[in-house]
Amino acid sequence: MDQLGKALYVSAGLFWMAFWALAFGYAFSSLIQVLVPREVIAK
């Protein structure tokens, strides 16, 4: 049972680290789409 608790704790930690990376990536991508005109991106 103790191993299951450790596994869940590690899994939650990895999920939390991945969540922040994904959130930052989506926020950065959104800023680029809002601030940079489509014509510049198309070039």
PABABA-187866 format. One record per atom (N, C-alpha, C, O): x, y, z; residue number from 0. Coordinates in steps of 0.1 Angstrom, whole numbers, plus 5000, padded with zeros to 4 digits. Each point is the difference from the previous one (the first is absolute). Layout:
BEGIN
<<X,Y,Z>,NUM>
...
This chain:
BEGIN
<<5008,4988,5000>,0>
<<4992,5012,5000>,0>
<<5009,5013,5000>,0>
<<4996,5010,4994>,0>
<<5015,4989,5013>,1>
<<5009,5011,5001>,1>
<<5006,5003,4986>,1>
<<5002,5012,4996>,1>
<<5000,4978,4996>,2>
<<5006,5002,4986>,2>
<<4989,5007,4991>,2>
<<5004,5008,4992>,2>
<<4984,4988,5010>,3>
<<4989,5006,4992>,3>
<<4999,5015,5004>,3>
<<4999,5008,4990>,3>
<<5002,4996,5022>,4>
<<5000,5014,5004>,4>
<<5012,5007,4994>,4>
<<4998,5012,4995>,4>
<<5014,4982,5005>,5>
<<5011,5007,4994>,5>
<<4998,5002,4985>,5>
<<5004,5010,4995>,5>
<<4991,4979,4999>,6>
<<4998,5001,4985>,6>
<<4990,5011,4997>,6>
<<5002,5007,4990>,6>
<<4987,4994,5017>,7>
<<4990,5011,4998>,7>
<<5006,5013,5003>,7>
<<4997,5010,4992>,7>
<<5012,4992,5018>,8>
<<5006,5012,5003>,8>
<<5010,5004,4989>,8>
<<5000,5012,4996>,8>
<<5008,4979,4999>,9>
<<5009,5003,4989>,9>
<<4992,5003,4987>,9>
<<5004,5010,4993>,9>
<<4986,4983,5004>,10>
<<4991,5003,4988>,10>
<<4994,5013,5001>,10>
<<5000,5008,4990>,10>
<<4995,4996,5022>,11>
<<4994,5014,5001>,11>
<<5011,5010,4998>,11>
<<4997,5011,4994>,11>
<<5015,4987,5011>,12>
<<5011,5010,4998>,12>
<<5004,5001,4986>,12>
<<5002,5011,4995>,12>
<<4998,4978,4998>,13>
<<5004,5001,4985>,13>
<<4989,5007,4992>,13>
<<5002,5007,4991>,13>
<<4985,4990,5013>,14>
<<4989,5006,4993>,14>
<<5000,5015,5003>,14>
<<4998,5008,4990>,14>
<<5006,4997,5022>,15>
<<5000,5014,5003>,15>
<<5011,5007,4992>,15>
<<4998,5011,4995>,15>
<<5014,4982,5004>,16>
<<5011,5006,4992>,16>
<<4996,5001,4985>,16>
<<5003,5010,4994>,16>
<<4990,4980,5001>,17>
<<4996,5000,4986>,17>
<<4989,5010,4998>,17>
<<5000,5007,4989>,17>
<<4991,4995,5020>,18>
<<4989,5009,4999>,18>
<<5006,5014,4999>,18>
<<4995,5008,4991>,18>
<<5015,4996,5017>,19>
<<5005,5014,4999>,19>
<<5007,5002,4987>,19>
<<4999,5011,4994>,19>
<<5008,4979,5001>,20>
<<5007,5001,4986>,20>
<<4989,5002,4989>,20>
<<5002,5008,4992>,20>
<<4988,4984,5009>,21>
<<4989,5001,4990>,21>
<<4993,5014,5001>,21>
<<4997,5006,4990>,21>
<<5000,4998,5022>,22>
<<4993,5013,5002>,22>
<<5009,5011,4995>,22>
<<4995,5009,4993>,22>
<<5018,4991,5009>,23>
<<5009,5010,4996>,23>
<<5000,5000,4984>,23>
<<5000,5011,4994>,23>
<<5001,4977,5000>,24>
<<5000,4999,4986>,24>
<<4987,5006,4993>,24>
<<5001,5007,4990>,24>
<<4988,4989,5016>,25>
<<4987,5005,4994>,25>
<<4999,5016,5002>,25>
<<4996,5007,4991>,25>
<<5009,4998,5021>,26>
<<4999,5014,5002>,26>
<<5009,5007,4990>,26>
<<4997,5011,4995>,26>
<<5015,4984,5003>,27>
<<5010,5006,4991>,27>
<<4995,5000,4986>,27>
<<5001,5010,4993>,27>
<<4993,4979,5003>,28>
<<4994,4999,4986>,28>
<<4989,5009,4998>,28>
<<4999,5007,4990>,28>
<<4993,4995,5021>,29>
<<4988,5009,4999>,29>
<<5005,5015,4998>,29>
<<4995,5007,4992>,29>
<<5016,4996,5016>,30>
<<5005,5014,4999>,30>
<<5005,5003,4986>,30>
<<4998,5010,4994>,30>
<<5009,4980,5000>,31>
<<5006,5002,4987>,31>
<<4988,5002,4990>,31>
<<5001,5008,4991>,31>
<<4989,4984,5010>,32>
<<4989,5001,4990>,32>
<<4992,5013,5002>,32>
<<4995,5005,4990>,32>
<<5005,5001,5022>,33>
<<4993,5012,5002>,33>
<<5009,5012,4996>,33>
<<4995,5010,4994>,33>
<<5018,4989,5009>,34>
<<5008,5012,4998>,34>
<<5007,5001,4986>,34>
<<5003,5011,4995>,34>
<<4998,4977,4998>,35>
<<5007,5000,4987>,35>
<<4989,4999,4989>,35>
<<4992,4991,5001>,35>
<<5008,5018,4989>,36>
<<4991,4999,4990>,36>
<<5001,4987,4991>,36>
<<5011,4995,4999>,36>
<<4978,5001,4996>,37>
<<5000,4987,4992>,37>
<<5009,5001,4988>,37>
<<5006,4990,4996>,37>
<<4995,5022,4998>,38>
<<5008,5002,4988>,38>
<<5015,4997,5003>,38>
<<5007,4994,4992>,38>
<<4998,5010,5020>,39>
<<5013,4998,5004>,39>
<<5003,4985,5002>,39>
<<5010,4994,4997>,39>
<<4980,4999,5009>,40>
<<5001,4986,5003>,40>
<<5000,4992,4987>,40>
<<5007,4990,4999>,40>
<<4985,5014,4991>,41>
<<4999,4993,4987>,41>
<<5013,5001,4992>,41>
<<5003,4991,4992>,41>
<<5005,5020,5010>,42>
<<5012,5001,4993>,42>
<<5010,4989,5005>,42>
<<5011,4999,4996>,42>
